């Protein structure tokens, strides 16, 4: 297959390694930066935030629910923006927006300002930035996508463990506002890094793709493929959605109010940060095991086993 590539030799093309691996590292950094928009990150500041704003847990849970649902809508336009502007521009812009949103949330002084800040942090963090960071890898890898995603998962776990422990210590030393503000500045500091080093596609910088795309005459659909409407109408779709939602419901509640749960069970709240870091490490192992099993077993069977363990 003939590919038309730029004639000039750009810096990425002159490196001794495939530049996609640089993008994998940067994608892991970007996903780690979603920490303030994730329940694990919010769980680190829940108790001091509630005490500072004089909110009860039920009110905060409702605010978090609304912010999570509205923030999820930020995922919808991100794919459209990536297709038209590339991951480099979108990643830089979303990271900057998340940093500013975290700074704004650190200045919240009531339920309304907290809700607005949390919507933006959830939207730009857990939703938009997660989509872009995954696209950074998808644009560069086809043949070695599995290896790239495995490396991404390992680096991400290390980043989350470091972030959870570091942020937990910062909250204890400086209080939630100063620690949250410092986190916002840290996220903002990543924007020039992403702008300088991230590249949207191999072809944009004179590099052959990881594997050639499928030929134009090669069929892309099989007799078992379904349209969106057909998939939406199948029982399997709703079983998967409800099963995954059940897990997220439990996990969000446990991590958001982890300190309260520990104290209620007679444990010290100082264990909270350590437990969150352990969860991240165990999650990596579980992802690897399930990823391997998913190549041999049915997804619904794995989901059933996972939910059974969750119930236990």
C-alpha positions in Angstrom: 0.0 0.0 0.0 1.3 3.4 -1.0 1.1 6.1 1.7 1.6 9.8 1.0 3.8 11.1 3.9 5.3 14.5 4.5 8.7 14.9 2.9 10.2 16.7 5.8 11.8 14.8 8.7 10.2 15.9 11.9 11.6 15.2 15.3 9.3 12.2 16.1 10.3 10.5 12.8 14.0 10.8 13.7 13.7 9.0 17.1 15.1 5.5 17.4 11.7 4.2 18.9 8.2 4.3 17.5 6.8 7.6 18.7 3.5 6.0 19.6 5.2 4.7 22.8 5.8 8.3 23.8 2.1 9.0 23.3 1.2 6.0 25.5 3.2 7.5 28.4 1.5 10.9 27.9 -1.9 9.2 27.6 -1.3 7.6 31.0 -0.3 11.0 32.5 -3.5 12.5 31.0 -5.7 9.8 32.5 -3.9 10.2 35.9 -4.8 13.9 35.6 -8.5 12.9 35.7 -8.1 12.1 39.4 -10.0 15.3 40.6 -13.0 14.4 38.5 -13.1 10.8 39.8 -14.9 9.5 42.9 -11.5 8.3 44.2 -10.1 11.8 44.1 -13.2 13.4 45.5 -13.3 10.9 48.3 -10.0 12.3 49.6 -11.6 15.7 50.3 -15.2 14.7 51.1 -15.1 14.9 54.9 -13.1 18.2 55.2 -15.2 19.7 52.3 -18.5 18.8 54.1 -17.2 20.3 57.4 -16.0 23.5 55.6 -19.3 24.1 53.7 -21.5 22.7 56.5 -23.2 20.2 54.2 -24.7 16.9 55.3 -23.8 13.7 53.4 -27.2 13.3 51.8 -27.0 16.8 50.3 -23.5 16.1 49.0 -24.5 12.8 47.5 -27.3 14.5 45.6 -25.0 17.2 44.3 -22.5 14.5 43.3 -25.3 12.6 41.5 -26.4 15.6 39.5 -22.9 16.6 38.7 -22.0 13.0 37.5 -25.0 12.7 35.2 -24.6 16.2 33.7 -20.8 15.7 33.5 -21.2 12.5 31.5 -22.8 14.6 28.7 -19.3 16.1 28.1 -18.4 12.8 26.4 -20.8 13.3 23.5 -19.0 16.2 21.7 -15.5 15.0 22.4 -15.3 12.4 19.6 -16.6 15.0 17.1 -13.9 17.5 18.2 -11.2 14.8 18.0 -12.2 13.9 14.5 -12.0 17.5 13.3 -9.1 19.0 15.3 -7.0 16.0 16.3 -6.1 14.7 19.8 -3.2 17.2 20.3 -5.4 20.3 20.3 -8.4 18.7 22.1 -6.2 17.1 24.8 -4.4 20.4 25.5 -7.7 22.4 25.6 -9.5 19.8 27.8 -6.6 19.6 30.3 -6.5 23.4 30.5 -10.3 23.5 31.1 -10.0 20.8 33.8 -7.3 22.7 35.6 -9.3 25.9 35.6 -12.4 24.0 36.8 -10.4 22.5 39.7 -9.2 25.9 40.7 -12.7 27.2 40.6 -14.1 24.4 42.7 -11.4 25.1 45.4 -13.1 28.5 45.9 -16.6 27.1 46.3 -18.5 28.5 49.4 -21.9 27.0 49.0 -24.0 24.3 47.4 -24.6 26.1 44.1 -21.0 27.0 43.5 -20.0 23.5 44.6 -22.4 22.0 42.1 -21.2 24.2 39.2 -17.6 23.4 40.0 -18.3 19.7 40.4 -20.1 19.5 37.1 -17.2 21.0 35.2 -14.6 18.9 37.1 -16.6 15.8 36.4 -17.3 16.7 32.8 -13.8 17.7 31.8 -12.1 15.2 34.1 -13.8 11.9 34.4 -15.6 12.3 31.0 -13.8 14.4 28.4 -10.2 13.8 29.4 -10.7 10.1 29.8 -12.0 9.9 26.2 -9.2 12.0 24.8 -6.5 10.0 26.6 -7.8 6.7 25.2 -7.9 8.3 21.7 -4.3 9.3 21.9 -3.4 5.6 21.9 -6.1 4.5 19.4 -4.8 6.9 16.8 -1.3 5.4 16.9 -1.8 1.7 17.4 -3.6 -1.0 15.5 -1.4 -4.2 15.4 0.1 -3.7 18.9 -2.9 -2.1 20.5 -3.1 -4.8 23.2 0.5 -4.3 24.3 0.0 -0.5 24.2 -3.1 -0.7 26.4 -1.3 -3.1 28.8 1.5 -0.6 29.3 -1.0 2.2 29.6 -2.8 0.3 32.4 0.4 -0.3 34.3 1.6 3.3 34.1 -1.9 4.5 35.0 -2.0 2.4 38.1 1.3 3.7 39.2 0.1 7.3 38.6 -3.1 6.8 40.5 -1.4 5.2 43.5 1.1 8.1 43.6 -1.7 10.7 43.1 -3.9 9.2 45.8 -1.2 9.0 48.4 0.3 12.4 47.5 -3.1 14.2 47.5 -4.2 12.5 50.7 -1.0 13.7 52.5 -1.5 17.2 51.0 -5.1 17.4 52.4 -3.9 16.5 55.9 -1.1 19.1 55.8 -2.7 22.1 54.0 -6.4 21.4 54.1 -8.7 20.5 51.2 -8.8 24.0 49.6 -5.1 24.5 49.3 -4.5 20.9 48.3 -7.3 21.1 45.7 -5.9 24.4 44.4 -2.4 22.8 44.1 -3.9 19.9 42.2 -5.5 22.4 39.8 -2.2 24.1 39.1 -0.6 20.7 38.6 -3.1 19.8 36.0 -2.7 23.2 34.3 1.1 22.7 34.1 0.5 19.6 31.9 -1.0 21.7 29.1 2.3 22.9 27.5 3.7 19.3 27.9 0.8 17.9 25.9 1.0 20.6 23.3 4.8 20.1 22.7 5.0 16.3 22.8 1.7 14.8 21.8 1.1 14.1 18.1 -2.3 13.3 16.7 -1.4 10.6 14.1 1.7 8.9 12.7 1.0 10.3 9.3 0.9 13.9 10.6 4.6 13.7 11.5 6.0 11.5 8.7 5.8 8.1 10.4 4.3 4.9 9.0 1.3 3.7 11.1 1.6 0.7 13.4 -0.3 -1.4 10.9 -1.9 -0.5 7.5 -5.7 0.0 7.6 -8.0 -2.5 6.0 -8.2 -2.5 2.3 -11.2 -0.7 0.8 -12.6 -3.9 -0.7 -12.3 -5.8 2.6 -15.7 -6.4 4.3 -15.9 -4.7 7.6 -19.1 -6.3 8.9 -20.0 -9.9 9.5 -23.4 -11.6 9.6 -23.3 -11.3 13.3 -22.9 -7.5 13.4 -25.9 -5.4 14.5 -26.8 -1.8 14.0 -27.1 0.6 16.9 -30.8 0.3 17.1 -30.6 -3.5 17.0 -28.0 -3.6 19.7 -30.1 -1.3 21.8 -33.0 -3.6 21.6 -31.2 -6.8 22.7 -31.5 -8.1 26.3 -27.7 -8.6 26.5 -27.2 -4.8 26.1 -29.3 -4.0 29.1 -27.9 -6.8 31.2 -24.4 -5.4 30.6 -25.5 -1.8 31.3 -27.4 -2.7 34.5 -24.5 -4.9 35.7 -21.9 -2.3 35.1 -24.1 0.4 36.6 -24.6 -1.7 39.8 -20.9 -1.9 40.2 -20.4 1.8 39.7 -23.2 2.6 42.1 -21.5 0.5 44.9 -18.0 1.7 44.1 -18.9 5.3 44.0 -20.7 5.2 47.3 -17.9 3.3 49.0 -15.1 5.5 47.7 -16.9 8.9 48.1 -17.6 8.2 51.8 -14.7 5.9 52.5 -13.7 7.7 55.7 -17.2 7.6 57.2 -17.4 3.8 56.4 -14.0 3.1 58.1 -14.9 5.1 61.2 -18.3 3.4 61.4 -16.5 0.0 61.4 -14.2 1.1 64.2 -11.1 1.7 62.0 -8.9 4.8 61.8 -9.6 7.3 59.0 -5.9 7.4 58.4 -6.2 4.1 56.7 -8.5 5.6 54.0 -5.7 6.8 51.7 -3.8 3.5 52.0 -6.9 1.5 51.2 -7.6 3.7 48.1 -4.1 3.1 46.9 -4.4 -0.7 47.5 -7.7 -0.6 45.5 -5.8 0.9 42.5 -3.2 -1.9 42.6 -5.7 -4.7 43.0 -7.7 -3.2 40.1 -4.6 -3.5 37.8 -4.3 -7.2 38.6 -8.0 -7.8 38.1 -7.9 -5.9 34.8 -5.1 -8.1 33.5 -6.7 -11.3 34.6 -10.1 -10.4 33.2 -8.5 -9.1 30.0 -6.9 -12.5 29.5 -10.1 -14.4 30.3 -12.1 -12.2 28.0 -10.2 -13.7 25.0 -11.6 -17.1 25.9 -14.8 -16.7 27.9 -18.1 -14.9 27.2 -18.3 -11.4 28.5 -21.7 -12.0 30.2 -20.2 -15.0 32.1 -17.4 -12.9 33.4 -19.8 -10.1 34.4 -21.8 -12.7 36.3 -18.8 -13.9 38.2 -17.7 -10.3 38.9 -21.1 -9.3 40.3 -21.2 -12.5 42.4 -17.8 -11.5 43.9 -19.1 -7.9 44.4 -22.1 -9.2 46.3 -19.8 -11.3 48.5 
